[in-house]
């Protein structure tokens, strides 16, 4: 016979939610970057995205 407590503990582990969730979506002229992070820590944290230099060039055809 299966122990009910063990079944409940397994179900809790399967459906345990993340304590921290971060999602960053960065779109720059055709460049799409998406970062998603799920953590189970209680410590406050932050996510930083650093883009040192972005340059957009567009050529116009002259007639």
N, C-alpha and C positions, 0 to 999 in steps of 0.2 A: 504494500500500500504506500502511496506517495504522500509525503508530509505536506500539509497545506501551507505551512510557513515557508518551506523552500520554494513552492510554486509562487507564492506572493513576492518573495524576495527576487526571484528571477523576473517576474513581471515588472517590478519597480525598476530594476536595472535596465530593462528594455525601454521603458517609457520615461526614464529620467531625463529631465530637461536641462539644457545648458544654463549655467548661471550667468555667463557673459556671452554676448553676441555682438559682433562688429561686421558691418558691411560698408565697403567703400566702392563707389562707382566713379570712374574718372573718364571723361570723354573730351578729347582734344583733337578736333579736325581730322576725324577718321581713325584716331587711335583710341581704342576702348580697352580700359583696364578695370577689372572687377576683382576685389579681394573680399573674401568672406571668412570669418573666423568664429568658431564656437569653442568656448572654454568652460571648464568646471571649477574655476578658482574663485575665491571670495575676495581676493585682493583687487582693489581698484587699479585699472590700467588704462592706457590710451594707445591709440593707433595713429601714426603719423605717416602721411604720404608726402614725399619731397620730390618735386620736379625742378631740377636745377636750371634748366633752360628749355624753352619751347619756342620754336620758330615756325611760322607758317608762311609759305611762299606760294604765290599763285601767278602763273604766267598768262598773260593776255595776248592772244594772237592779233597782230596788226594786219589790216588788209591793205 
